[in-house]
Amino acid sequence: MKDALFVYNPNSGQRIINEYLPWIIDYLSEREYLTSVYASQSRGDARYIVEKMGHRFDEIIVSGGDGTLDEVISAVCKREIDPLIGYIPTGSTNDFSISLNIPADIEKATKVATRGYQKHIDVGRLDDKYFVYVAAFGTIAEVSYSTGQDVKNIFGRSAYIFEGLKQTLPLVNIPAYKMEVEVDGEVIGGEFIHFMVTNSVSVGGFVGITGENVGLSDGIFELTMIKRPQSLADINKIVFGITNRKENDMLILRQGREFIVRTDQKVAWALDGEYGGSTTLADIRVLKEKIRMRTGLRDRV
């Protein structure tokens, strides 16, 4: 028998997980899991229960959106425990499940969560907080999770940029931050409207926005910074650069292991789509192969 903790968010996405609970519990029993089940009651509750009880279990299976997964993994990292983590994505965006090649179908995802390939996955740390796949702030970050899925389906990755810039027109009103960013020793300065460090093939529901060769276990995260546009021509450059993942005079693209960010004013960080605090100085580091997860990826990433 395998001792497992099953933590699920009953309010995630369209609350579809509640229809599958009897099937999931029955399936886990068939696979000889002795399962403790916990339904998170509010934001932060999944983190709390894993911090308190996670050390008792060989495996932790989490169901919810990226925010619920973030809570569980943050708790695992904080407690310095090493359970095998399975993920059944039921959120609205489910960015990281795409990177892990986990099916959207709940029954298929449950099978991956218990029988999938075991992989060591990198985790990001911003000061004393952890994140799974994205740390961001700025104009684009503020709307990445509010862009309608119908817009995303029609316009793809370009919608991510257009929606963010559209909400802050005219151009003179776009919030910008004077920043100095040190990436593995290289210092980059300027005035930027958007910053994000990522470890995912999908951000905000857009696949490919971070590049084609994202390694989830290589100890390297991808950096995207967008300069403040002064004209519609600048906006076109930004959209083209993001869509094609090509750097230009409006777009900075890098890869690195450590990112030290200094800003002229406090910025509100979003960690995996959730509020991560405000600061003028942030030290972001990649924790290589920090956690173990079951995935649908055959080859090591």
Salt bridges, closest charged atoms under 4 A:
GLU51 OE2 - LYS78 NZ 3.65
GLU59 OE2 - ARG294 NH2 3.55
ASP70 OD1 - ARG47 NH2 3.61
GLU80 OE1 - LYS290 NZ 3.18
ASP82 OD2 - ARG292 NE 3.21
ASP128 OD1 - LYS129 NZ 3.84
GLU163 OE1 - LYS166 NZ 3.43
GLU180 OE2 - ARG262 NH1 3.52
GLU186 OE2 - ARG254 NH2 2.95
GLU191 OE2 - ARG228 NH1 3.48
GLU247 OE1 - ARG254 NH1 2.78
ASP249 OD2 - LYS237 NZ 3.13
GLU258 OE2 - ARG285 NH2 2.89
GLU274 OE1 - ARG43 NH2 3.30
ASP283 OD2 - ARG285 NH2 3.14
GLU289 OE2 - LYS288 NZ 3.54
GLU289 OE2 - ARG300 NH2 1.79
